Amino acid sequence: MSPRRYLRLTLAATLAATATILLVNWQVDPFSLGGAASAGGRPAEDADATGASFLQKAFAVRRAGAAAVILGTSRSDFGLMSGHPGFPAAARPVYNLSLGGVSIAQMRDLLVHAQHAHPLRVAVIGLDLESFLPGGRTDFDRAVLAGNPESAPEWMSRARLDLSWRALAASTGLRPVRETAEVQETGVGHRQILQIREFENFHSRLPQLFPRRDYGDRWDTDPHRAASMRAFAELLAYARRESIDLRLFISPVHARYLELYRRVGWWPLFESWKRALAAALAEEAGQEPGRIAFPLWDFSGFNDLTMEAVPPATDLQTRMRWYRDSSHYSREHGSLILDRVLNHARQDATPAAPVVRVDTKNIEAHLGRQRLDAYGYRVTHGAEIADANGTIRLLRLFVRNRP
């Protein structure tokens, strides 16, 4: 066979294989990219098994026709429901565009993407310290999203993804381990669930634990942190420019998780982050006379919900009402958060979620109260402090043995 004929046959076979892979993946749609968005703003159960929630949500929000979105990390993803009655009729449908491990810069890009898909009236955003620290989703692909310099046409993004080995593996059933923050209940007590998740969460950030110097007094002393706050400021400016009613809140975590913040050296950072948020909101509002700042509610702290009793280690049956684990609040807790953020009055006797609306005028007093509350928690909750001691001992072992 002549080299020219061999080359033609090879090229034809390659094109045929490529076309076959594209056709199969386009028809099978392993990431559910062509389907309509689910009512709850989350990928369907079988689609989520591919571990491709970013792709699923990025494509689904285009078709949802959402007039409101929920943004945030896995806390907002699993705790906030788009069907909450507090969203006004003019701000429906609502799509939950939250993603586990997302950074604040990635949230900004997702907000822009959703606005390009359909004009938004309301955006509810759960803010978490971790999303302002180094990290972010490694599968985040700006080319899939609209409204940024890297954006590609939808058909091109779909074709590129359907030609990937990952899509072919998913189509043939070779699927990766699923992304989930679901509580695994079989044979494990809720206290053990909290212990395991706490270790996993902090172990994933080993390089940032136990800083040798106090790097948290001023937020902007670190270049990455300064960049993350600029991304937050850009998000605020974009929402204002596009007339999006922005509702911001600091996510609650269980009080024992806040104790771990203190023990790994993050408490000064936690406080300086809140100061920086309040300052950014004030600065954005001050750009025009009479402009009202976007509201910021702080649900974090020490109260009846965040200090919910954790079942003893011997109790393998009881499940907590307000928390899935100490980092993730339950949907019932999330409903109370949306009540306050959306100014929705309940008709039942469910307790309201304790919250403080913070700004530059009250932030120092608010932080001072939380410090006192933290001390009181340590005095009165010995079992939780003992758990924290065990987690810290393990984390320090890994830090010492880190290459």
N, C-alpha and C positions, 0 to 999 in steps of 0.2 A: 504494500500500500504506500502510495506516495505521501510525503510529509504534508503536502497541501491538503490532500483528501483526509488524512488523519486529523489534521487541525480542524477541518470543517465538521467532521463527525463528532469530535470532542466538544466543539462549540455548540453544535446542535443538541448533543446529549445534556450539556450543562444548562442550556436554555430550557429544554424540556423538563429537566429535574426541578429547576427554579420555578417554572410555571406550575408544575404539579404541586410543589410545596406551598406556593402562594394560594392556589385554588383550594387545596385541602384545608389550610389554616383559615382562609377567608370563610369557607363554608362551615367548618367546625366551630370557629370563633372561640378558641380555648380560653381567652381572657374575658369573654362576654363584652367585647368592645362595641358590638353593633346593637346590643339589646337596649331596651328602655331602662331608665333608672328605677330602682326599687322604691316603693313608697316610703320606706324608712331612711332613704338616703344612704344605704349601705349596699354593697354588692350582694347578689344572691348567694345563698349558702354554698351551692355547688361551685359557683364561679370563684368564690373567695378561696376555695381550696387550692387554686393555682398559686397563691401567694403573690398576686399581682394587683393588690387593692389600689395602688397609685394609678395604674393604667385604667382599671375599671372605672374609678371615680372620675378621672380626667375626661374620659370619653362619655360617661353617663351624664355628667352635669351639662354637657352640650345639649342633650336630648330632654333633660328634665324640665326645661323652660322655667327654671327656678326664679322666683322673685325675692327669695331670701336664702342665705346660706349660713351654715354653722361651720366654723373653722376652729382648728386647734389640734392638739396631739391625741394620743389614744384615750386620754381622759375624756375629752369631748366626744370622740368617736363612739365610745361605748356607753357614755353616761347621758348624752343629750339626744332626745328624740325629735325628729323633724315634725312629727304630728302634734306637738304641744299646742293646746288651745290658745296660748297667749299670743301666738303670731297672728297679726291682723289679716283679714280677708284679702286686703290689697297686697300682702306680702306672702302670698301662697301661689304655687307650691314652694315648700322649703326643702333644701337638699343639704344633707350632712356631708360636707366635703373635708371633714377632719381626717387626719392620717397619723398613725403611730410614728413617733420619731421625727416628725417634721420640724424644721427650723423656722424661725420667724421670717427669714427671707423667702423661704419656700411658701409660707402662708401668704405673703404679699403676692407672689406669683400666682397662687391659686385664686386669690380674690380677683386679680386682674383677668384671669382666664374665665372665671364665672361671669364677670361683668361683660366680657366680650360675647359670651354665649347668649346671655339674656340680661337686660338691664335690671339691676338689683335695687330693691327698696331697703332691705335690712340685712345686716351681717352681724351675727353673734360670734364673738371670738373669745375662746378660753385661752388665757395666757399662762404659761408655765415657765419657771426658771430654766429648766433644762433646754427649752427650745431657743434660748438666747445664748447658750453655751456652745462650744465647738461640737460639731456633729451635723445632724440632718440626715434625711433619707438618702441612701446611696443609690437607689433606683430612680431618683427624681430626674426627669428628663424634660428640660424646658422646651425642647422642640415640639413636644406633644401639646404644650399649652399655648393658648392664643395671647397676643398682646405684648410679646417681648421680642427682642432682636433675633432670637434663635428660633422663633416659631416657624413651623412648616405647615403646609395645607393638611387637612385631616386625612385625606386619602393617601397622601405620601407617608404620613406617620403610621397609618394603619398598615400600609404595604410593607414598610420597613420592619414593623413589629411582627407581621405575619411571616416574614422571610427569616426570622431569627430561629436559631436552634432551640431557644427556650419555648417559643410557640409550638414548634414541632414536637418537642418533648411533652408539652402539655396536651397537645392533640392526641398523642398516642398513649396517654395515661401515665407517663413518667413525670409525675408532678412533685414539686418540692414540698417540704414541710410547710404547713399552712401558718400564716401570720395570725395570731390571736392573742387576746388578753383575757379570754374566757377562763373562769375559775373551774379547775378540774376538781370535782367534788368527790369522786369515788374513793373511799377509804382514807381520806385525808381530812383532818380537822381544819377549821378556818384559821386557827392560830398558825398551824404549820404552813398553810398557804401564804400567809403574810410574811412569815420568816423567809420562805424560799424566794418570793418575789422581791423582797427588800434586798436580799443579798444579790440577786441577779441584776436589779436595777443599778445598784451602786458599783457592783463589780464591772459593769459595762463602761464605767467612767473612772477606772482606776487612776489614770494619769492626772486627774483633776482632784483627787481626794488628798486629804491631810496636807494642805499646802504648808511649806516651811516658813512662809511669810504671810502676813495679813494682806491678801491681795483683793479683799472685797470692800474696803472702806469707800473707795471711789470706783464707780462702775467703769468709767471711761479710761482707766489706767491701762487696760489691756486692749490691744488693737482689735482682736476678734469681738470682744464685748462691745467696743465702740461701733464696730461695723454692724453688729446685730441691732443696736439701738437706732442707727441710721436707717436700717431696713424697716424698723417699726415706724419711724417718722415718715418714711416714704409711703407706708401703708396708710397712715393717717391722712397724709396729703392727697393720696389717690381717692380715698373714700370721700373726702370733702369735695374734691373736684368733680366727682361723679354723683354727688348728692346721695350717697349711701348712708343710711341711718346706722351708725356703728355702735354696737353695744359690747363693751369690753369687760371681762371679769378675770380675776386671778383665781385659778382653780383651787378648790379645797383638797387637801390630802389629810389622811388620818394624823392625829397628833403625834403618834410614835414615829411617823415619817419625818415630821419636823424636828423631832429629837435627833434623828439620824443626820439631818442637815447640820445641826449644831455639832454633833460628834465628829463629822468628817471635815469640819472647818468651813462649812458653807453659810453659817448664819449671817456673818457680816455681808457676804455676797447677796444673800436673800434680801436683806434690808436695803442695800445699795441699789439692787435691781428695782425694788418698789419705788424708791426715790426717783430713779431715772425714768420710770414709766410716768409718774406724776409730772415730772419736769417736762417730758416730751409732749404730754397732752397740753400742759399750760403753754408751752412755746408755740404749738400749732394753733391754739386758740388765740394767742396774742398777736397773730399776724394780721388780724383785721379788728378794728374797734367794734366792741359789742358782740363779738363771736363767742358762742358758748362752747366750752370744751366738751369733747366726747366723754361720756360717763365711764368711770372705772370703779367696779365693785370688787372688794376684796373678801372672798369667802374663806380664805386660809386663816388659820389661827386655832384657838382653843375654845371649844364650845360643846354643847350637848351632842351635836352631830359628829364633829371631828374627834371627840373623845369617846365615841361609842365603845362600850365594853367589848373586849375580844374574848371569845369563848376560851376556857382553859384547855390546855394541851390534851387532856383526857377526853374532851367532848368532841366526838367526830361527826356529830349530826347538826348542831346549831350553826346557822348561817347568819352573818351580820346583816342588818337591814340597810345601812347607809353606805357600806363599803364592800367592794368585791375583793380588794386587797388594799393595803395601806396607801398605795399610790393612785388607785382608781376608785372613784365613787360609783355608787349604784345608779341605776336609771331612776329609782325613786328619789334619790338625792338630787340627781340631775334635773328632775321635774321641779323640785323646789328652787333650784338655781334659776331656771327659766322663768318661774313665777316672779321672782324679784327683778330679774334683768328686763323682762317684758312687761312688768307692772300688771301682772295678771292676778286677780283676786280669786282665791279658791273658795268653794262652797262647803268643803268638808273641814274636819277638825285637825288635819295634818299640820304639824308645827311648821312655822316659817323657818327658812334657812337663815341663821345669823349671818349678818353681812355689814360691812362698813363701806360707804362710798368715799373714796379717798381722793385727795388732791394735794397740791403743794401746801395748802394752809393747815391741813390736819394730819399730814403724813407722819410727822415726828411724834405727835401725841399718840397716834395709832400704833406706831412701832414700839413706843415705850410700854403701852398696855400689853402688847403681845409678848414682850420680854418678861414682864411680871407673870403673865399667864403661863408662859413656858416654865418658869421656876416652880409655880404651883403644881403644874402637871408632874414634874419630876419628883416632887415631895409626896404626891398622893397616888402615884401609879407605879408601884415597885415592880410589878410583874412585867410591865412594858419596858421599864428601864433595864431590867435583867435581860430581856430579849435583845435590846439595843446593845448591851455590853457584849453579848455573844456574837452578834453580827459584826461589831467593830473589831473584835479580836480576829475573826476570820479575814476581814478585809485587810487588816494590818499585815497578816501573814502573806497575803498575795502581793501587797505593795512591797514588802521587804524582799520577796523572791522574784519581783518583776525584773526582766532582763534590762 
